């Protein structure tokens, strides 16, 4: 079950990278579609996380993934603000 949870987090990272790429390309439709998929994955991960106890190594991997996702999200938000300010 722990590996399934970590796989979900990796998928979330992948989707957050797609979101960042879409924001860089100003492809807002693609961004919204990826965001919907990301939200779905996050909900699944939250549900599974409540049933898992991760060892230190797995928890470290989870936190590393979360930091990456948060960094990507911050960049997406900055790009969206920049786009709004230029229009």
QUIDA-V37728 format. One record per pair of residues at least 12 apart in sequence whose C-alpha atoms are under 7 Angstrom apart, sorted by the first residue. I is the first residue (numbers start at 1). GAP is how many residues later the second one is. If there is no record, write none. Layout:
# QUIDA-V37728
I,GAP / I,GAP
This chain:
# QUIDA-V37728
2,50 / 2,52 / 5,40 / 5,43 / 5,44 / 6,56 / 8,33 / 8,37 / 9,53 / 9,56 / 10,55 / 12,26 / 12,29 / 13,52 / 13,55 / 13,56 / 15,19 / 15,23 / 16,53 / 16,56 / 16,57 / 17,55 / 18,16 / 19,12 / 19,15 / 19,16 / 20,52 / 20,56 / 23,53 / 23,56 / 23,57 / 24,55
